[in-house]
């Protein structure tokens, strides 16, 4: 994967652009696994048809229209075929495997992201160990530590063995050499709060500061995994559908989600459709008038949804992508 590709994974704007996409209409579907229940609005905000309103501080919740109910049925069917997801048991990393990966030059950044990194003679690239991972709660556990080369290769998405070409940069400049690797500790954000864990601190020739890569063995932490998009059998989202890009809070039967939208989405509203085994959430908006001039930005605004019964173990599923939204886990 290229450096630009890796950067895009962590770009909120790119995520938003994808969440707002949608084109084809959806056909009605049945709802095995439970009768869908639409949740009525607790309050609403009236808007004039065709007139873009300013970005809201919260998205009003309204009864799901027929098109949304049909989409929820399609999503529920696709999710069941793929397997109803469950919350990850181990902490989900909310950052790259490399920490403080800043660079002094464009050539250094390109070399790192494209895998043109080698180790100086004398650096033990395969030494393993054990260490301690401390959770946000204060508890601690022993964890296995992988060698520095394996940790770096993971941070670079496997690019060490197959470096990508450096575009418009001489080969002599598109290379980095790690002259020292020291086992240390670093802090990272995760779905279970801030963790302190073992990491390799790398001294790189010509770089003004070290780069740190997480050193815990595979399985101790996971990164969000992107299922097939769309899920098998799930058609493209109909025009006007807005994604639930995050799960922000759960309190019994009250669920707070983030609704992704543009700056000028008329009649933006959030909806939810409940099933016995999952809950489908999202939003809708009308198209702005043809002559509307609107900034091309992505926004995520909370919506408070009230279910007919406590959420319990049911996963919250985005109506656009069919992907789960878990507390503290960033959208894939």
C-alpha positions, -999 to +999 in steps of 0.1 A: +000+000+000+013+035-009+019+062+016-010+082+002-032+051+006-022+046+042-029+083+049-063+081+034-073+053+059-070+079+087-085+109+068-120+117+081-128+137+050-123+106+028-144+085+052-172+111+050-171+113+013-176+075+011-204+075+037-224+101+018-223+082-015-254+065-028-271+061-061-295+031-069-329+026-054-336-003-030-364-029-034-386-039-005-375-069+015-388-092+042-376-091+077-367-126+091-355-126+127-381-102+141-407-077+131-392-043+124-403-015+146-399+021+136-392+046+164-412+079+163-397+112+168-395+126+204-392+160+188-388+174+154-376+205+135-398+218+107-380+230+076-393+245+044-391+222+014-361+228-008-345+254+015-312+243+030-310+248+067-279+255+087-260+225+101-278+213+132-263+207+166-284+175+168-302+156+141-340+154+146-354+119+148-385+110+128-405+078+120-386+058+093-401+064+059-411+034+038-379+036+017-358+034+049-377+005+063-372-014+030-335-006+031-333-018+067-348-051+057-322-055+029-294-046+053-307-070+080-308-099+055-273-092+042-259-089+077-274-122+087-260-140+056-226-126+064-229-134+102-243-110+128-212-092+142-202-091+178-181-065+196-144-073+195-132-089+227-096-075+225-089-038+224-093-022+189-064+001+181-076+036+171-043+048+155-017+034+132+008+008+144+035+035+140+035+063+165+049+098+159+058+089+123+067+125+113+093+133+087+116+161+078+114+157+040+090+144+014+115+118+003+116+104+039+079+102+040+077+084+007+104+060+016+087+051+048+052+047+034+064+027+004+086+003+024+121+014+014+134+009+050+164-013+059+183-020+090+220-012+097+244-041+105+243-049+142+205-042+147+189-074+160+158-075+139+143-108+152+147-105+190+115-113+208+105-107+244+077-102+268+063-070+283+034-055+302+003-038+288-015-015+312-051-007+306-070+025+312-086+009+342-052+005+358-050-033+354-021-048+337-013-080+318+018-097+304+020-097+266+044-112+240+066-088+221+075-094+184+108-086+167+114-051+154+113-062+117+080-079+122+066-049+140+078-025+113+065-047+085+031-047+102+031-009+106+039-006+069+011-030+058+037-056+046+056-032+024+091-042+036+091-074+015+075-057-016+084-019-016+064+002-040+081+024-065+090+060-054+073+084-077+095+113-089+121+108-062+156+095-070+162+060-056+192+072-037+170+096-017+140+072-013+155+050+013+157+050+051+181+031+074+172+021+109+205+024+129+191+015+163+160-002+178+153+000+215+124-017+233+105+009+252+069+018+261+043+040+243+007+050+248-021+045+222-058+050+221-080+020+219-117+010+222-109+003+259-093+036+266-057+046+265-032+018+267+005+017+277+023-011+260+057-023+246+070-006+215+102-004+195+118+030+193+137+034+160+165+057+154+165+065+116+196+080+099+189+115+088+156+118+107+155+145+135+134+123+159+128+086+165+098+067+152+080+043+175+061+011+164+038-010+185+056-042+195+028-064+210+022-097+193-007-102+168-040-108+186-032-085+216-047-056+197-066-055+165-072-029+139-107-024+125-114-048+097-133-037+066-158-064+055-167-065+018-184-033+008-212-035+001-219-067+020-228-096-004-263-092-017-267-056-004-275-032-033-262+004-035-278+028-010-306+048-024-300+085-031-307+106-001-297+080+025-272+092+051-249+069+070-246+064+108-208+068+110-204+061+147-220+048+179-215+075+205-235+063+235-258+036+248-280+039+279-306+011+281-330+018+252-314+051+243-288+050+215-268+080+203-253+078+168-234+102+146-251+109+113-228+118+084-241+146+062-232+177+041-234+213+051-267+219+032-289+188+035-325+199+036-349+180+060-321+160+075-335+134+099-324+102+117-342+069+117-340+035+133-355+002+126-354-025+152-352-063+148-349-091+173-312-096+165-299-062+154-308-025+150-304-006+117-297+032+120-291+060+096-306+092+082-322+107+051-321+142+035-337+159+005-316+171-023-307+208-021-322+231-048-302+230-081-290+266-076-277+260-041-240+268-035-228+246-006-193+240+008-180+205+000-174+194+036-183+164+056-201+167+090-211+142+116-239+153+140-253+132+169-289+119+169-306+104+200-327+074+191-352+058+215-357+021+211-388+001+221-366-020+245-330-019+257-304-025+230-288-053+250-264-075+229-279-064+195-254-048+172-261-013+158-258-015+120-253+014+095-281+015+069-257+027+041-228+002+044-243-026+065-213-023+088-215-025+126-210+005+148-194-003+182-187+021+211-152+033+209-144+016+177-138+039+147-157+033+115-139+011+090 
